[in-house]
Amino acid sequence: MSAHHDQSEPHGSMRDYVIGFVLSVILTAIPFWLVMNRPFDAPTTAIIIMAFAAVQMIVHMVYFLHMSPKTDGGWTLTSLIFTLIIVGIMMAGSLWVMHHLNTNMMPAPQDVRQLP
């Protein structure tokens, strides 16, 4: 007996997958070229690569995960936004704690000379 599954969720067409793939390759090749040829200094290159990574995440969410405001009545996008907010809070809190640990736990320069 064979089971037939009807899914009402929207699936991407071959055209969408090809567009997503081509954009992903381009968004990977450009940062690779930047690293190999070093047209900019290291901090600028790092910022550009992070920007390309953010754009590539959006391309993957739209073309491969089919996330849009219309999907599931907007709940998929709402859960993504909630997740990003929580991750942002966790990262900011972690950086805040580490900065204050460094500030409060490191000895002052004049105290370092007195260490054994």
Sine and cosine of phi, psi and omega as CSV:
sin_phi,cos_phi,sin_psi,cos_psi,sin_omega,cos_omega
0.00,0.00,0.74,-0.67,-0.01,-1.00
-0.95,-0.32,0.67,-0.75,-0.02,-1.00
-0.99,-0.15,0.73,-0.68,0.03,-1.00
-0.96,-0.28,0.79,-0.62,-0.04,-1.00
-0.94,-0.34,0.85,-0.53,0.14,-0.99
-0.98,-0.21,0.84,-0.54,0.03,-1.00
-0.91,-0.42,0.77,-0.64,-0.02,-1.00
-1.00,0.01,-0.07,1.00,0.00,-1.00
-0.94,0.35,0.56,-0.83,0.02,-1.00
-0.95,0.30,0.70,-0.72,0.07,-1.00
-0.92,-0.40,0.50,-0.86,0.00,-1.00
-0.97,0.25,0.46,-0.89,0.06,-1.00
-1.00,0.09,0.16,-0.99,0.04,-1.00
-0.88,0.48,-0.59,0.81,0.02,-1.00
-0.87,0.49,-0.69,0.72,0.02,-1.00
-0.89,0.46,-0.67,0.74,0.00,-1.00
-0.91,0.41,-0.63,0.78,0.01,-1.00
-0.92,0.38,-0.68,0.73,0.04,-1.00
-0.87,0.49,-0.71,0.71,0.03,-1.00
-0.88,0.48,-0.66,0.75,0.01,-1.00
-0.91,0.42,-0.72,0.69,-0.01,-1.00
-0.89,0.46,-0.70,0.71,0.05,-1.00
-0.88,0.47,-0.63,0.78,0.02,-1.00
-0.90,0.43,-0.66,0.75,0.02,-1.00
-0.90,0.43,-0.70,0.72,0.02,-1.00
-0.89,0.45,-0.69,0.72,-0.02,-1.00
-0.95,0.31,-0.21,0.98,0.12,-0.99
-1.00,-0.08,-0.63,0.78,-0.07,-1.00
-0.93,0.37,-0.63,0.78,-0.03,-1.00
-0.90,0.43,-0.76,0.65,0.07,-1.00
-0.88,0.47,-0.58,0.81,0.05,-1.00
-0.87,0.49,-0.70,0.71,0.03,-1.00
-0.89,0.46,-0.66,0.75,0.01,-1.00
-0.87,0.49,-0.65,0.76,-0.01,-1.00
-0.95,0.32,-0.66,0.76,-0.06,-1.00
-0.95,0.30,-0.60,0.80,-0.09,-1.00
-0.99,-0.14,-0.25,0.97,0.06,-1.00
0.76,0.65,0.84,0.55,0.04,-1.00
-0.97,0.26,-0.30,0.95,-0.01,-1.00
-0.83,-0.56,0.22,-0.97,0.09,-1.00
-0.95,0.31,0.22,-0.98,-0.14,-0.99
-0.87,0.50,-0.72,0.69,0.00,-1.00
-0.89,0.46,-0.64,0.77,0.03,-1.00
-0.91,0.42,-0.68,0.74,0.03,-1.00
-0.88,0.48,-0.66,0.76,0.01,-1.00
-0.89,0.45,-0.66,0.75,0.02,-1.00
-0.90,0.43,-0.68,0.73,0.02,-1.00
-0.89,0.46,-0.68,0.74,0.00,-1.00
-0.90,0.44,-0.65,0.76,0.04,-1.00
-0.90,0.43,-0.60,0.80,0.05,-1.00
-0.91,0.42,-0.69,0.72,0.05,-1.00
-0.89,0.45,-0.59,0.81,0.03,-1.00
-0.91,0.42,-0.65,0.76,0.03,-1.00
-0.90,0.44,-0.68,0.73,0.03,-1.00
-0.90,0.43,-0.64,0.77,0.00,-1.00
-0.91,0.40,-0.58,0.81,0.07,-1.00
-0.88,0.47,-0.65,0.76,0.03,-1.00
-0.91,0.42,-0.67,0.74,0.04,-1.00
-0.86,0.51,-0.70,0.71,0.00,-1.00
-0.90,0.44,-0.66,0.75,-0.01,-1.00
-0.92,0.40,-0.61,0.80,-0.05,-1.00
-0.98,0.19,-0.75,0.66,-0.15,-0.99
-1.00,0.03,-0.47,0.88,-0.05,-1.00
-0.95,-0.31,-0.60,0.80,0.02,-1.00
-1.00,-0.07,-0.12,0.99,0.07,-1.00
0.82,0.57,0.67,0.74,0.03,-1.00
-1.00,0.00,0.80,-0.60,0.07,-1.00
-0.48,-0.88,0.24,-0.97,0.02,-1.00
-0.88,0.48,-0.36,0.93,-0.03,-1.00
-1.00,0.08,-0.32,0.95,-0.05,-1.00
-0.93,0.37,0.77,-0.63,0.03,-1.00
0.79,0.61,0.59,0.80,0.03,-1.00
0.92,0.39,0.36,0.93,0.01,-1.00
1.00,0.00,-0.06,1.00,-0.05,-1.00
-0.94,0.35,-0.53,0.85,0.03,-1.00
-0.90,0.43,-0.72,0.69,0.02,-1.00
-0.92,0.39,-0.61,0.79,0.03,-1.00
-0.89,0.45,-0.68,0.74,0.02,-1.00
-0.93,0.38,-0.56,0.83,0.07,-1.00
-0.90,0.44,-0.71,0.70,0.01,-1.00
-0.89,0.46,-0.68,0.73,0.04,-1.00
-0.87,0.49,-0.69,0.72,0.02,-1.00
-0.88,0.48,-0.69,0.72,0.01,-1.00
-0.90,0.44,-0.61,0.79,0.05,-1.00
-0.90,0.44,-0.72,0.70,0.00,-1.00
-0.89,0.45,-0.69,0.72,0.02,-1.00
-0.89,0.46,-0.65,0.76,0.05,-1.00
-0.88,0.48,-0.68,0.73,0.04,-1.00
-0.89,0.45,-0.68,0.73,0.00,-1.00
-0.89,0.45,-0.69,0.72,-0.01,-1.00
-0.92,0.39,-0.70,0.71,0.01,-1.00
-0.89,0.45,-0.67,0.74,0.03,-1.00
-0.90,0.44,-0.67,0.75,0.02,-1.00
-0.90,0.44,-0.70,0.71,0.03,-1.00
-0.90,0.44,-0.63,0.78,0.02,-1.00
-0.89,0.45,-0.72,0.70,0.01,-1.00
-0.90,0.44,-0.72,0.70,-0.02,-1.00
-0.90,0.44,-0.63,0.78,0.02,-1.00
-0.89,0.45,-0.71,0.71,-0.03,-1.00
-0.95,0.30,-0.51,0.86,0.11,-0.99
-0.90,0.44,-0.68,0.73,0.01,-1.00
-0.89,0.45,-0.70,0.71,-0.02,-1.00
-0.91,0.41,-0.67,0.74,-0.10,-0.99
-1.00,0.08,-0.37,0.93,-0.10,-1.00
-0.98,-0.19,-0.38,0.93,-0.02,-1.00
-0.98,0.21,0.69,-0.72,0.03,-1.00
-0.94,0.33,0.48,-0.88,0.05,-1.00
-0.93,0.38,0.40,-0.92,-0.03,-1.00
-0.84,0.55,-0.61,0.79,0.00,-1.00
-0.94,0.35,-0.47,0.88,0.02,-1.00
-0.97,0.23,-0.42,0.91,-0.02,-1.00
-0.91,0.42,-0.59,0.81,0.00,-1.00
-0.91,0.42,-0.41,0.91,-0.04,-1.00
-1.00,0.00,-0.10,1.00,0.00,-1.00
-0.93,0.37,0.52,-0.85,-0.02,-1.00
-0.94,0.34,0.00,0.00,0.00,0.00
